[in-house]
Every structure is written in structure tokens, then in C-alpha cells.
Amino acid sequence: MILRLQDGINPYYVQTLGMVFFPGAKFGENEQETPDNPILSVTCSREDDGTAVAHAELTYRNKTVSADERVSPDDNFPIDRVDKIAVGRAVFGAGKQYFGHIPPWGILTGVRPSKVATELLNTGHGILRSRQILRDEYFLNPQKAALAVSVAGTEMRLCKKLDRNLCSVYISIPFCPSRCAYCSFVSYTSPRLLSLIPDYLKMLAKDLASMFDMIRRLGKRVATVYIGGGTPTTLSPSQLRFLLGEITKQVDPATLMEFTLEAGRPDTITKEKLKIAKEYGVTRISVNPQTLSEEILESIGRKHTVADFFRAYDIAQASGIRDVNVDLIAGLPGDNFGNFSAAIDRVIELAPTNLTVHTFCVKRAADILRENSGVYSLSGGDAVKCVSYSQLKTKFAGYKPYYMYRQKNTVGNLENVGYALEGHEGMYNIFMMEELHSIFGIGAGAVTKLVDYRLPKEGRSRIVRLFTPKYPYEYLRDADRIRDGAADGSELPLREKILRFFSPDLDGDPS
């Protein structure tokens, strides 16, 4: 896709708007001008009273459409946001003219669609008025507006009285028994890479000790620990015992709000592993079939059966671990409304405390793109019905949506939603999405997200991300240097970078 933007317009925002109408679009510098490559031109100017005037023109397959929008600053749109709103509405209008399709989330893009709803509620708009603004001003359909406000309200209620001195810890186990065709996570499956696990765990133990020591030095209290991946239950029972033992050396699980082990793949779950997890204080696990269709499981490379899921779920329920989450994906290639609705009904009968409904999303690194380049869908097909059905069925079964996020190139431009029974919400999910406190990442591919709510010095970011090496072999090679700093002093130790962020007496960019 070719973008022609007036100076000052955020190109990333326009790219995300473009992908609403052209899922899977690319924006390389050398994009060729052809009839099949859309061209989107956008301008925006300000009038004397602060009104933003935007114009968008879309040319695709020898047809050109355009739209104009004017947005004036008021209580709903502060003056520093009117440009963005005007640009969004103009692009939305051009795309709507061309396709006759109204995206369900209107002009809201990005990972956190409930962010605007939270702002509206925080500034005194009630539930009904917030829904109305999202419908009328941001062009959300009524169901999505209601969902955004509901999620925002739940998050605000759960987090209202939390201590700002809390933090969370994410621990990465980037290994899986096999790679799903749609997967884009950093997870590794070959025998050679799986042979790295023993050395990986030893290095992880060093970093656990170092990071928790830093957390204690900062005077922070750990609220949640999340072991993710990959599939952490790829570990053998003895390896899992070692990992959990190293964690509990650093933090007493009884002091945590939540201790999560992302089991995920039913073919990795055994009674012995979950007995160990319970013994070490794990309070939350996932058992994720993604679909209850044998044919689709095979086509997406899951390497387990529907019967394996029910076996694993029974083990999870019998383990005594407090919360069990089940993931399903709407819009998988080859799936349909009948299959998906039956799966939702069957999972709700099992009564897990948490149910997460994802919408199929493929990133460029996923294997499935090499086999099926037509996996993206603008209208969403059955996925729209599937997602709507899941929202109705969960509501009637007593589940409430409590966190939500979106990804680029999702079928139908839809969302991912976590539902929970009252009192069983996954707090780490909220902390991660809403950036309510710092999350310290440990292991290959983990990201440490530092959040400081004090008024920062001029030039210092409120949120800074620190990255660990992406691949396990890179992590094994570089972890000592990152933790302790380069021998020649050319690189600060990780602990010093973190201190520079939180200490007002130290200067320098922690990133």
C-alpha cells in the first residue's frame, strides 16, 4: 500500500487505519504504483479556532473515492487530539465509500480499544454517554461500544485501590512440543533447540535471583508472577520442579495476588506436572484447545486431539489449582459458525473460571502464510457471528469481559476478549495491557516494561521497554553480559539501567 501523507500526520496511525480495509497490507519504501496496490493520500490542516480539517483520497483498481472531515476541539476531543480524530474519520469515510463496509471498531486502532472508554469514564461521562460518544464520534458499532465501556468499567473497579508500588514478573519459557501454523511467538521445537532447556533453566535461575534482588532494592512488592512462552509445560516434571523451586526461593507464593503457569497445550499436561504446580503455589493455568474440531486441529498443526483436551481439562480441574482458563479462536481457516458455537457451548458446560476468545490473526512470520496467502478477510465471514455469539453466551452464563486487546491483521478487524466469573479475573492480563505498573521480564524474548507514575524529569519517558535476546541460544550467549554489564564497561548492567529509570538523582537514558 502506498501512503502519501502531509507532513505532521502520524504514518503509523494511517497504516493501522489502512489495514482495517486492506488486511495484510505492506508499506515498504519501494512499493510499486499498480492498479492492485492501493494509494491512500491524506492531508490535514488547522483553522484559526483550532478546528482540524482532513481530506483522504483512496485509489484502488482504477477507482478513486474521497472523504472530508472537520473536528473542532470540545469536551470530547481535546485540542491535541483533533488532528488524529479528523484524519481517522476521513480515512474511515473513504474506505467506507469504496467497500460499503463499516469496520466494527470504527476509527479506533491499536492494541487497547478500551483506552478511550476508560478516559471517558474517568472524565465524568457515564456509561450510557460513553457508549454514545464511541458510537457517534468514533463510529463503533453498538455492540463494540458496549463491550469497550464494560471492560473499562471492570478494569477501573478492580484496579481502583491498588498500591502504585506493586509490580509483576514475567518469566519466558520459549519452547513448544510443535509449532502451530498460525503462531508468531518466539517458541522453538526442534530436538536441537529443545536440548538447550537444561542450560536455559540454569541461566534463568541466575537472572531470577538478580531481578528479584533488584525488585527488593527498589522497594517494590510483586503482585503477580506469570510463566509464559511458548508452552512452559513442555518442561519435564523435574525441570518444572527446578523452575518453580527457583521462583519460590525469591518470592513467597502466598503473598501473590496470582501465580500463573501457562500450560496451554493439552498434550503437555500430566497429573504429575500439575501436582508439582499446585505444590509450589500456582493459582492459575490454561488448557487451550483453540478449537474442538479434529480436522482443524490437524490443519493448524496442534498435534493433539479433542479427547486430549478433555483429558487435560479433567486433570486441571482435579488438581486443586484455583483458576483454569480455556482459549478458543474464532475465524480459524476452515472453521465455521456451527463448529465454533458448538465449541463455546461445550466449554461453557465445563464451567472454567476463565474463558478467552481470540480472533484469528496471522503475522508475517507464521507458517500458514506460506501455504495460504488468502487467510486475511475484510468482512470477517463467520468470525463476526462467532465473536458475537461468544459475547452473548458468556454473558448468559455469568461471565463478564474484563480485559481486551486487538492485533493487526485480525480477521474482520475483531478483538480478543478475556471473560471471567466474578472474582476470578486474571490480574496479570490487566496489568500487562493497561500499563498500570512495571513488569519485569526474565528469559529469552521477555520484555521489561518500566512504568513510573511520578512526574518525570524533562526528557525522560514515563514508560521504557528493555529487551532481552530473542532466541534461546542468543540468550545463553548474552545473558551474563546483559545482567552484569560488558567487561570493558561499554554497556551498563541491567540493574543500572533500571535504577536510572526509577532514581530521580541519576541521569541517562535507561534504554
C-alpha positions as CSV (number, residue, x, y, z in Angstrom):
1,M,0.0,0.0,0.0
2,I,1.3,3.5,-0.9
3,L,0.8,6.3,1.6
4,R,1.1,10.0,0.6
5,L,0.8,12.0,3.8
6,Q,1.1,15.7,4.5
7,D,4.0,16.5,6.9
8,G,2.9,16.1,10.5
9,I,0.5,13.2,10.0
10,N,1.4,10.1,12.0
11,P,2.3,7.5,9.4
12,Y,1.9,4.6,11.8
13,Y,-1.7,5.6,12.6
14,V,-2.6,5.9,9.0
15,Q,-1.0,2.5,8.3
16,T,-3.2,0.9,11.0
17,L,-6.3,2.6,9.5
18,G,-5.3,1.3,6.1
19,M,-5.0,-2.2,7.3
20,V,-8.6,-2.1,8.6
21,F,-9.7,-2.0,4.9
22,F,-6.7,-3.8,3.4
23,P,-5.8,-6.6,5.8
24,G,-2.2,-7.8,5.4
25,A,-1.1,-4.6,3.6
26,K,2.6,-3.8,3.4
27,F,4.1,-0.4,3.5
28,G,7.6,-0.8,2.2
29,E,9.6,2.2,0.8
30,N,9.7,0.6,-2.7
31,E,6.0,-0.2,-3.1
32,Q,5.2,-0.1,-6.8
33,E,2.3,2.0,-8.2
34,T,0.0,-0.5,-9.8
35,P,-3.8,-0.8,-10.1
36,D,-3.8,-3.6,-7.5
37,N,-1.7,-1.6,-5.0
38,P,-4.0,0.9,-3.1
39,I,-2.8,4.5,-2.8
40,L,-4.0,6.5,0.2
41,S,-3.4,10.2,0.3
42,V,-4.2,12.3,3.4
43,T,-3.9,15.9,4.3
44,C,-4.8,17.8,7.5
45,S,-4.8,21.5,8.4
46,R,-5.9,23.7,11.3
47,E,-8.3,26.7,11.2
48,D,-7.9,29.7,13.5
49,D,-10.3,28.3,16.1
50,G,-8.4,25.0,16.3
51,T,-10.7,23.0,14.0
52,A,-8.9,20.3,12.2
53,V,-9.8,19.8,8.5
54,A,-8.8,16.4,7.0
55,H,-9.1,15.1,3.5
56,A,-8.5,11.4,2.5
57,E,-8.4,10.1,-1.1
58,L,-8.2,6.3,-1.9
59,T,-7.4,5.0,-5.3
60,Y,-7.6,1.2,-5.9
61,R,-8.2,-0.8,-9.1
62,N,-8.8,2.3,-11.2
63,K,-11.4,3.7,-8.9
64,T,-11.0,6.8,-6.7
65,V,-13.0,7.9,-3.7
66,S,-12.5,10.7,-1.2
67,A,-13.9,12.0,2.1
68,D,-13.5,15.2,4.2
69,E,-13.9,15.7,7.9
70,R,-13.9,18.6,10.3
71,V,-13.4,18.2,14.0
72,S,-13.5,21.0,16.5
73,P,-12.0,20.9,20.0
74,D,-14.5,20.4,22.8
75,D,-15.1,18.3,25.9
76,N,-14.9,15.1,23.9
77,F,-11.9,16.0,21.8
78,P,-9.1,18.0,23.4
79,I,-7.2,20.2,21.0
80,D,-4.1,18.0,20.9
81,R,-6.3,15.1,19.5
82,V,-8.5,16.8,16.9
83,D,-6.0,16.2,14.1
84,K,-5.9,12.5,14.8
85,I,-9.7,12.2,15.0
86,A,-10.2,14.2,11.8
87,V,-7.6,12.0,9.9
88,G,-9.2,8.9,11.2
89,R,-12.7,9.9,10.2
90,A,-11.6,11.0,6.7
91,V,-9.8,7.7,6.1
92,F,-12.7,5.8,7.5
93,G,-15.1,7.7,5.3
94,A,-13.1,7.0,2.1
95,G,-12.8,3.3,3.0
96,K,-16.5,3.1,3.7
97,Q,-17.3,4.7,0.4
98,Y,-15.2,2.3,-1.5
99,F,-16.1,-1.0,0.1
100,G,-19.5,-0.3,1.6
101,H,-18.2,-1.9,4.7
102,I,-18.3,-0.4,8.2
103,P,-15.5,-1.7,10.4
104,P,-16.9,-2.7,13.9
105,W,-14.3,-0.7,15.8
106,G,-14.7,2.5,13.7
107,I,-11.6,4.7,13.8
108,L,-10.2,3.0,17.0
109,T,-6.9,1.3,16.2
110,G,-4.1,-0.1,18.3
111,V,-3.9,-2.7,20.9
112,R,-6.1,-1.2,23.6
113,P,-9.6,-0.4,22.3
114,S,-11.0,0.2,25.7
115,K,-8.5,3.0,26.4
116,V,-10.8,5.8,25.1
117,A,-13.7,4.3,27.1
118,T,-11.6,4.5,30.2
119,E,-10.7,8.1,29.5
120,L,-14.4,8.9,29.0
121,L,-15.4,7.3,32.3
122,N,-12.6,8.9,34.1
123,T,-13.6,12.4,32.9
124,G,-17.2,12.1,34.3
125,H,-19.1,10.6,31.3
126,G,-21.5,8.0,32.5
127,I,-21.8,4.5,31.0
128,L,-24.6,5.5,28.5
129,R,-23.0,8.7,27.5
130,S,-19.6,7.0,26.9
131,R,-21.3,4.4,24.7
132,Q,-23.0,7.1,22.8
133,I,-19.7,9.0,22.2
134,L,-18.0,5.9,21.0
135,R,-20.8,5.2,18.6
136,D,-21.4,8.7,17.3
137,E,-17.9,10.2,17.3
138,Y,-15.6,7.2,16.9
139,F,-18.0,5.2,14.7
140,L,-18.0,2.0,16.8
141,N,-20.9,-0.3,16.3
142,P,-23.2,-0.5,19.3
143,Q,-22.0,-4.0,20.5
144,K,-18.4,-2.9,20.4
145,A,-19.1,0.4,22.2
146,A,-20.9,-1.5,25.0
147,L,-18.0,-4.0,25.2
148,A,-15.4,-1.3,25.4
149,V,-17.2,0.5,28.2
150,S,-17.9,-2.7,30.1
151,V,-14.3,-3.8,30.0
152,A,-13.1,-0.3,31.0
153,G,-15.5,-0.2,33.9
154,T,-14.4,-3.6,35.2
155,E,-10.7,-2.7,35.0
156,M,-11.3,0.5,36.8
157,R,-13.2,-1.3,39.6
158,L,-10.5,-4.0,40.0
159,C,-7.6,-1.6,40.0
160,K,-9.1,1.4,41.9
161,K,-7.4,0.8,45.2
162,L,-4.2,-0.9,44.1
163,D,-0.9,0.2,45.6
164,R,1.2,2.0,42.9
165,N,4.3,0.3,44.4
166,L,3.2,-3.1,43.0
167,C,4.9,-4.8,40.1
168,S,4.7,-8.1,38.2
169,V,7.2,-10.6,36.9
170,Y,7.1,-12.4,33.5
171,I,9.2,-15.5,33.0
172,S,9.7,-16.8,29.5
173,I,9.9,-20.5,28.6
174,P,10.1,-20.2,24.8
175,F,9.8,-23.9,23.9
176,C,6.8,-25.9,22.5
177,P,6.3,-29.6,21.5
178,S,5.4,-28.4,18.0
179,R,4.8,-25.1,16.2
180,C,1.2,-24.1,15.3
181,A,0.8,-23.0,11.7
182,Y,-0.6,-19.5,12.8
183,C,2.0,-18.9,15.6
184,S,4.3,-15.9,15.6
185,F,5.6,-16.3,19.2
186,V,9.3,-16.9,19.9
187,S,9.0,-20.6,20.6
188,Y,11.2,-23.5,19.5
189,T,10.5,-27.1,18.8
190,S,13.4,-28.9,17.1
191,P,15.3,-31.6,19.1
192,R,18.5,-29.5,18.9
193,L,16.8,-26.4,20.4
194,L,14.9,-28.4,23.0
195,S,18.2,-29.8,24.1
196,L,19.1,-26.2,25.3
197,I,16.4,-26.4,28.0
198,P,18.7,-27.6,30.9
199,D,21.3,-24.8,30.2
200,Y,18.5,-22.3,29.7
201,L,17.0,-23.1,33.1
202,K,20.3,-22.6,34.8
203,M,20.8,-19.2,33.2
204,L,17.2,-18.3,34.0
205,A,17.9,-19.1,37.7
206,K,20.7,-16.6,37.7
207,D,18.5,-13.9,36.2
208,L,15.7,-14.7,38.6
209,A,17.9,-14.1,41.5
210,S,19.3,-10.9,40.0
211,M,15.9,-9.5,39.0
212,F,14.2,-10.2,42.3
213,D,17.1,-8.7,44.2
214,M,16.6,-5.5,42.1
215,I,12.9,-5.5,42.8
216,R,13.6,-5.7,46.5
217,R,16.2,-2.9,46.2
218,L,13.5,-0.7,44.6
219,G,11.2,-1.4,47.5
220,K,8.5,-2.9,45.2
221,R,6.1,-5.7,46.0
222,V,5.4,-8.4,43.5
223,A,1.7,-8.7,42.8
224,T,1.7,-11.4,40.1
225,V,4.1,-13.9,38.5
226,Y,3.4,-15.2,35.0
227,I,5.3,-18.1,33.4
228,G,4.6,-17.9,29.7
229,G,6.1,-19.0,26.4
230,G,5.9,-21.0,24.3
231,T,4.4,-23.7,26.4
232,P,6.1,-23.9,29.9
233,T,4.6,-27.4,30.5
234,T,6.9,-28.6,27.7
235,L,9.3,-28.9,30.6
236,S,9.7,-32.3,32.1
237,P,8.4,-32.8,35.7
238,S,11.9,-32.5,37.1
239,Q,12.6,-29.4,35.1
240,L,9.3,-27.8,36.1
241,R,10.1,-28.6,39.8
242,F,13.5,-26.9,39.4
243,L,12.0,-23.8,37.8
244,L,9.2,-23.4,40.4
245,G,11.7,-24.0,43.2
246,E,13.9,-21.2,41.9
247,I,11.0,-18.9,41.7
248,T,9.7,-19.7,45.2
249,K,13.2,-19.0,46.6
250,Q,12.7,-15.4,45.6
251,V,9.0,-14.8,46.4
252,D,6.5,-16.5,48.7
253,P,3.5,-17.5,46.5
254,A,1.2,-16.8,49.5
255,T,2.0,-13.1,49.1
256,L,1.0,-13.0,45.5
257,M,-2.3,-12.0,44.1
258,E,-1.8,-14.5,41.3
259,F,0.7,-17.1,40.2
260,T,0.2,-18.3,36.6
261,L,1.6,-21.2,34.7
262,E,0.7,-21.1,31.0
263,A,0.1,-24.8,30.4
264,G,-1.7,-24.2,27.1
265,R,-1.1,-27.3,25.1
266,P,-3.2,-30.3,26.3
267,D,-0.6,-32.7,25.0
268,T,1.9,-31.4,27.6
269,I,-0.3,-31.6,30.7
270,T,0.0,-34.5,33.1
271,K,-1.2,-35.2,36.6
272,E,2.4,-35.1,37.9
273,K,3.2,-31.7,36.4
274,L,0.0,-30.1,37.8
275,K,0.6,-31.7,41.2
276,I,4.0,-30.0,41.2
277,A,2.5,-26.7,40.1
278,K,-0.1,-26.9,43.0
279,E,2.6,-27.9,45.4
280,Y,4.6,-24.7,44.6
281,G,1.6,-22.4,44.9
282,V,0.5,-21.9,41.2
283,T,-3.1,-20.5,41.3
284,R,-3.9,-20.2,37.6
285,I,-3.3,-22.3,34.5
286,S,-4.6,-22.5,30.9
287,V,-5.8,-25.5,29.0
288,N,-6.2,-24.3,25.4
289,P,-7.8,-26.4,22.7
290,Q,-8.3,-23.4,20.4
291,T,-11.0,-25.5,18.5
292,L,-12.9,-28.7,19.2
293,S,-12.7,-29.8,15.5
294,E,-10.3,-32.7,14.9
295,E,-9.9,-31.6,11.2
296,I,-9.0,-28.0,12.1
297,L,-6.6,-29.1,14.9
298,E,-4.7,-31.2,12.4
299,S,-4.7,-28.4,9.8
300,I,-3.2,-25.8,12.2
301,G,-0.6,-28.2,13.5
302,R,-1.7,-28.5,17.1
303,K,-0.6,-32.2,17.4
304,H,-3.3,-33.1,19.9
305,T,-6.8,-34.4,19.7
306,V,-10.1,-33.1,21.1
307,A,-10.0,-36.1,23.5
308,D,-6.6,-34.9,24.7
309,F,-8.2,-31.5,25.7
310,F,-10.9,-33.1,27.7
311,R,-8.4,-35.4,29.4
312,A,-6.2,-32.4,30.2
313,Y,-9.1,-30.3,31.4
314,D,-10.2,-33.1,33.8
315,I,-6.7,-33.2,35.2
316,A,-6.6,-29.4,35.7
317,Q,-10.0,-29.4,37.4
318,A,-8.9,-32.2,39.8
319,S,-5.5,-30.6,40.5
320,G,-7.0,-28.1,43.0
321,I,-5.4,-25.1,41.2
322,R,-7.9,-22.3,41.8
323,D,-8.4,-20.9,38.3
324,V,-8.5,-22.7,34.9
325,N,-8.6,-20.7,31.7
326,V,-9.7,-22.1,28.3
327,D,-8.8,-20.4,25.0
328,L,-10.8,-20.7,21.8
329,I,-10.0,-19.0,18.4
330,A,-12.8,-17.6,16.2
331,G,-12.2,-17.5,12.4
332,L,-9.6,-20.2,12.0
333,P,-9.2,-21.3,8.4
334,G,-11.8,-23.9,7.6
335,D,-13.9,-23.2,10.7
336,N,-17.5,-22.1,10.6
337,F,-20.2,-20.8,12.9
338,G,-21.6,-24.3,13.6
339,N,-18.3,-25.7,14.8
340,F,-17.4,-22.6,16.8
341,S,-20.7,-22.1,18.5
342,A,-20.8,-25.8,19.5
343,A,-17.3,-25.4,21.0
344,I,-18.3,-22.4,23.0
345,D,-21.4,-24.2,24.3
346,R,-19.3,-27.3,25.3
347,V,-16.6,-25.2,27.0
348,I,-19.2,-23.2,29.0
349,E,-20.7,-26.5,30.2
350,L,-17.3,-27.4,31.7
351,A,-17.5,-24.1,33.7
352,P,-13.9,-22.9,33.7
353,T,-13.4,-19.8,35.8
354,N,-11.9,-18.1,32.8
355,L,-12.6,-18.2,29.0
356,T,-10.6,-16.3,26.5
357,V,-12.0,-15.8,22.9
358,H,-9.3,-14.8,20.4
359,T,-9.9,-13.8,16.8
360,F,-7.7,-15.5,14.3
361,C,-4.7,-13.3,13.5
362,V,-1.7,-14.1,11.3
363,K,1.6,-12.3,11.4
364,R,4.2,-12.4,8.7
365,A,6.4,-14.9,10.4
366,A,3.6,-17.5,10.7
367,D,4.0,-20.7,8.6
368,I,0.4,-20.6,7.4
369,L,1.1,-17.6,5.2
370,R,3.4,-19.7,3.1
371,E,0.6,-22.1,2.4
372,N,-2.4,-19.8,2.3
373,S,-1.8,-16.2,1.5
374,G,-5.6,-15.5,1.4
375,V,-6.2,-16.1,5.1
376,Y,-7.0,-12.4,5.7
377,S,-10.6,-11.3,5.5
378,L,-12.0,-7.8,5.5
379,S,-15.6,-8.7,6.4
380,G,-14.7,-11.5,8.7
381,G,-17.1,-14.0,7.4
382,D,-18.3,-16.4,10.1
383,A,-15.9,-14.9,12.6
384,V,-18.2,-11.9,13.2
385,K,-21.0,-14.2,14.1
386,C,-18.8,-16.4,16.2
387,V,-17.4,-13.5,18.2
388,S,-20.9,-12.0,18.7
389,Y,-22.2,-15.4,19.8
390,S,-19.4,-15.8,22.3
391,Q,-20.2,-12.5,23.9
392,L,-23.9,-13.4,24.3
393,K,-23.3,-16.9,25.6
394,T,-20.7,-15.9,28.1
395,K,-23.0,-13.1,29.4
396,F,-25.9,-15.5,29.9
397,A,-23.5,-18.0,31.7
398,G,-22.4,-15.4,34.2
399,Y,-19.1,-14.5,32.7
400,K,-18.0,-10.8,32.4
401,P,-15.5,-9.4,30.0
402,Y,-12.6,-8.0,32.0
403,Y,-9.7,-7.4,29.5
404,M,-9.4,-7.0,25.8
405,Y,-6.8,-6.3,23.2
406,R,-6.5,-6.2,19.4
407,Q,-3.9,-7.1,16.9
408,K,-3.1,-6.0,13.4
409,N,-4.3,-8.2,10.5
410,T,-7.1,-9.8,12.6
411,V,-9.9,-11.4,10.6
412,G,-12.8,-9.0,10.4
413,N,-10.8,-6.4,12.4
414,L,-12.1,-8.1,15.5
415,E,-10.8,-8.3,19.1
416,N,-9.6,-10.8,21.7
417,V,-11.5,-10.8,25.0
418,G,-11.0,-12.4,28.4
419,Y,-14.1,-13.4,30.3
420,A,-14.2,-14.4,33.9
421,L,-16.6,-15.4,36.6
422,E,-16.9,-12.8,39.3
423,G,-13.8,-12.7,41.5
424,H,-11.7,-14.8,39.1
425,E,-10.3,-12.2,36.8
426,G,-6.7,-12.7,35.6
427,M,-5.0,-9.6,37.1
428,Y,-1.7,-10.0,35.2
429,N,-3.6,-9.6,31.9
430,I,-5.0,-6.3,33.1
431,F,-1.6,-5.1,34.4
432,M,0.1,-6.0,31.1
433,M,-2.5,-4.4,28.8
434,E,-3.2,-1.2,30.8
435,E,0.4,-0.4,31.9
436,L,-0.6,0.1,35.5
437,H,2.8,-0.9,36.9
438,S,6.2,-2.2,35.9
439,I,6.5,-5.7,34.6
440,F,10.0,-7.2,34.9
441,G,10.7,-9.7,32.1
442,I,13.1,-12.6,32.5
443,G,14.3,-15.0,29.8
444,A,14.6,-15.1,26.0
445,G,12.2,-12.8,24.2
446,A,11.0,-11.3,27.5
447,V,10.4,-7.5,27.7
448,T,10.8,-5.5,30.9
449,K,8.3,-2.6,30.8
450,L,9.2,0.1,33.4
451,V,6.4,2.4,34.5
452,D,6.9,5.4,36.7
453,Y,3.9,7.4,37.7
454,R,5.9,10.2,39.4
455,L,6.2,13.4,37.3
456,P,9.4,12.6,35.3
457,K,12.3,14.8,34.6
458,E,12.1,16.7,31.3
459,G,13.1,14.3,28.5
460,R,12.6,11.1,30.5
461,S,10.0,8.7,29.2
462,R,7.3,7.6,31.6
463,I,7.4,4.1,30.1
464,V,10.6,2.4,28.9
465,R,11.0,-1.1,27.5
466,L,14.1,-3.1,27.9
467,F,14.5,-6.2,25.7
468,T,16.3,-9.5,26.3
469,P,17.7,-11.5,23.4
470,K,15.0,-13.0,21.3
471,Y,16.3,-16.6,20.7
472,P,17.3,-19.1,23.4
473,Y,20.8,-19.5,22.0
474,E,21.3,-15.8,21.9
475,Y,20.1,-15.5,25.5
476,L,22.5,-18.2,26.6
477,R,25.3,-16.4,24.9
478,D,24.5,-12.8,26.1
479,A,22.6,-13.1,29.4
480,D,25.6,-12.8,31.6
481,R,26.8,-9.6,29.7
482,I,23.3,-8.1,29.9
483,R,22.9,-8.9,33.6
484,D,26.3,-7.8,34.7
485,G,27.4,-5.3,32.0
486,A,30.1,-5.6,29.4
487,A,33.6,-6.4,30.7
488,D,35.0,-3.3,29.1
489,G,32.4,-1.1,30.7
490,S,30.8,-0.2,27.3
491,E,27.4,-1.5,28.4
492,L,25.6,-0.8,31.7
493,P,24.3,-3.8,33.7
494,L,20.6,-4.2,33.5
495,R,20.2,-3.3,37.2
496,E,21.9,0.1,36.5
497,K,19.5,0.8,33.6
498,I,16.6,0.1,35.9
499,L,18.0,2.2,38.6
500,R,18.5,5.1,36.2
501,F,14.8,5.0,35.3
502,F,13.5,5.0,38.9
503,S,16.0,7.2,40.6
504,P,15.5,10.9,40.1
505,D,19.1,11.5,41.1
506,L,20.6,9.6,38.2
507,D,20.8,10.9,34.7
508,G,20.8,9.0,31.4
509,D,18.5,7.0,29.1
510,P,17.9,3.6,30.6
511,S,17.1,2.1,27.1
